[in-house]
Amino acid sequence: MINPNKYLTVTWQMGGRTYPVLDCYGLVHEIRRDLELPEWPAFEGIIKEGEAMNQACNDFRPNVIRCQPEEGAVAACYRGRMIDHLGIVVLIEGQICVAECNPRKNVTFLPLQRFERQYLKVEYYH
């Protein structure tokens, strides 16, 4: 279980990997650390622009297992065949939510169904 208040101080920045300045993957990385889950690579310098993020995701895919939404699972959001955004499943007061970080709102915690409605396709991995 995480303390959501910690993440409300986060400021979004493309390529942010060091708390409290994070992008969507930086948030995934920080929450996985707080949940005491095995760390994924930091992918320093990998940003959403261009093909680098999609290539990094495809290269890392053999190391993860597709799963149902569960605490600590990473939500991969697709635009077409490319991963466009990431979030992470958390439990807040017993409710399954997805934490995400973006330039408009910094960090938000959305109920699972509301998060999924924003995207054409969402897959979960641990």
N, C-alpha and C positions, 0 to 999 in steps of 0.2 A: 504494500500500500504506500502511496506517495502522498506528500503534502502539496496539494495544488497551489497553495499560496506562494511557494518558492518560485514557481514558474511565471507568476504574474509580474515579476520584475524583469523578465527577459525582454530584450530588445532584438527585433529581427534584423539580421544583416546577411546578405548573400554570402555564403561560404563560412558563416559563423560557426565555430566549433568549440569555443571556450565560453562557458557560463560566465556572465549573463548575456552574452552576445551570441545568438544562435540563429541558424536557418532551420528548415524543417528537419534535415538529417541531424543537425547539431542537437536539436531537441530530442530526437529519437535516441541518440547516443547518450545524452545526459540522463534521461529517464531510465534507460536500460541500466546504467551505472547505479542509479538510486534504488532500483528494484533488485540490485545485486545479481543481475543476469550477466552471462558471458558478454564481454565487449565485442562489438563488431568493429571492423577497421574504421579508422577516423575519416578516411577518404579526404584528407587535407587537399585543398585546392580544387576539389570536384564541386562544380556548381551546376545549376539547372540549365544554364545556357549551353547551346551546342550539343554535341553527342556524348560528351564525357560522362554525364550522369547515367545515361542509358547504358553506355558501355560498362561502366563500373558495376551497375546493377546486374547486368547480364553475366559478367565475369564472376560475381559473388553468388549468384543464384544457386550453384551446386552446393554451397555451404549452408543453405537454409531449407526448411521444410514448410510447405504450404499447410496452413492450419485454419481452424475456425477462429473467430475473434475471441481472444482470451487475454488476460492481463499480460503485458509485455510483448504481445504480437505486434509486428510492424505492419502498418497498413500501407500498401503500395497502390497508389491511385494512377490510373492510366488515362492517357489521352491518345486514342488510337492504339497503337501497339507499343507506345513508349511510356515509361514511368515518368509522370509529370510532377508528383508531389508525394510526400511521405508523412505519415502520422504514426502514433503508437497508442495501443489500447491500454487504458488504465481503469481502475475501479475507483469511483468517487461515491462515497456513502452507499456502497453496494450496487451502484448503477454502472453498467459498462459504457464507457465514453471513449472518445478518441481525442488525444491531445495533438494539436497541430500548431505550427508557427508559420506566419505569413506576414508580408510587409504592411498589410492594412490593419491587422488587429494584434500583431505580435502573437502571444500564445492564447489559444482558446481551447476549451474542453467541451466537446459536443457529444450529446447522446449518439450512440452508434448509428441508428437509422437516419438521424438528421445529417450526420457526417457523410454517410453513404449516398444520400440523395444529391449531394453536390457533384458526384462523379459518375461517369458512365460505367466504370468498372473499378472495383476495389478488391484486392486479394490480400490475404494476411499470411505472414511468415514468422516463424521463430527459429 
